[in-house]
Amino acid sequence: MREMHLNLFIFGCGHHRAAWRHPASAIERLNDARYYESLAQTAERGKFDAIFFADWHAIDNIADGPRSYFDPLTLLAALARATEKIGLISTVSSTFTTPFHAARTLASLDHLSKGRIGWNVVTSMFDSEARNHGYDAMPPHAWRYGRATEFIDAVQKLWDSWDADAVINDRHGDYACKDKVRAVNHKGEHFSTQGPLTIPRPPQGHPVLFQAGASEEGRAVAAAKAEAIYAVAYDLEAAQDYYRDMQRRAKLAGREKGIPVMPGLVTYVASTQAEAKAKQQALDELLPVATSLRQLESFIAQDCSGWELDAPVPALPPLEDFTGPKGRYATVLRIIRSEQPTLRQLLGRLAAGGGHCTMVGTPEMIADRMEDWWRNDGADGFNLMPPSLPSDIEDFVDQVVPVLQKRGLFRTEYQTDTLRGHLSLPPV
């Protein structure tokens, strides 16, 4: 039976750009693993499929607030010990990582967690990140996606270098059967790795592969390789366009079952809609204009510091002429076209989630809209992006999840022990 998927995207003090400024924020706890453990345990109490960490390889303007603190893959090792069932996912950059390093780290984590690891492969975005890894600027888009495809292939070859039954632990003979551990001898355009991996095959065979590309190249990689997809969708119409396109592409690639798609979702939950809107407004009012403008500039790749705050947003280049990350830029264009906001209004709209769908209201109102997306080709589930942590994930787990469970849309107990099982994915 089809059920909704829920994932918690953990980001600092919350996804609202001003969350860290709130008097009740957890800003002083970002260097404490127990903070992240408690968030993961809250999501596990809500029976979520997984938690997810993005990653960045540069600091742009540290005064705007924290993006991340710990290396996420290192942090997942701690969370594997603090949780029992929930999946654990991290971004991995194919532009800045070698296949052997990624394969060994992710296999280690999959063993430590007993089969609960996922990896979200990205090609990274910003020149500032590239300069921390020996590049003068980000390599061309097509080059990065060609590298990403080979990166995934090489990592999976390394995991397959051990058969599942290779380790025999014969105290009077061999530790492992030599015929079941082999070199991979991968030589491609971007990578060369001999193998075999230095750690046995992961419990899941392959940790679950996520992808989030919105460009033509990103969609092609997702259709061919991804086992689940994170997406950006401002409204149901945009979600349906993306969802239907990805399922069409998956079928053309011979994947009849399709690929689970989980758009990002920002929620403000309260007993009345007025109270929920007040929560949203309280965070919006804490955000300095300069910080908001820098965020917008990162999305549209141009200087907007001289634009009038209370005038309509100036015309932006069409999507096909934009050379930066296209998914977020397309969302900005859609908000402008649909709402015709002033610059000030657009900045507020982007403050939490950067253009992902935002739902504000009572638990029943939010569950209604989530169900509408789920039933009408908008989503197989959602990547929850709480504007403020830990309060907003606690509100969601305590108030919205019971409504979804009562409607039979979401599990009341875990039925499996692995992330692959939670997502109803076939074994590898």
Protein Blocks (a to p, Z undefined) as FASTA:
>chain_A
ZZdddddddehjbjbfklmmpmkbcklmmmpmklmmmmmmmmmmnopabdcddddfbdfb
lmnopfbfbdfklmmmmmmmmpmkbccdddddfklpcfklmmmmmmmmmmmnnopaccdd
debjbfklmmmnopabdcdfklmmmmmmmmmmmmmmmmmmpcfklpnopaklcfbdfklg
ccfkiacfkbccebjafbdcdfklpacdddfbfbfklmmmmmmmmmbdcdddfblmlmmm
mmmmmmmmmmmnopanopaddddddddddfbfklmmmmmmmmmmmpcfklmmmmmmmmno
pafklpcfkbccdddddfklpcbdfklmmmmmmmmmmnopafklmmmmmmnonhpacded
dfklmmmmmmmmmmnopagbdcdddfbdcklmmmmmmmmmmmmmmnopacfbdfbfbfkl
mnopacZZ
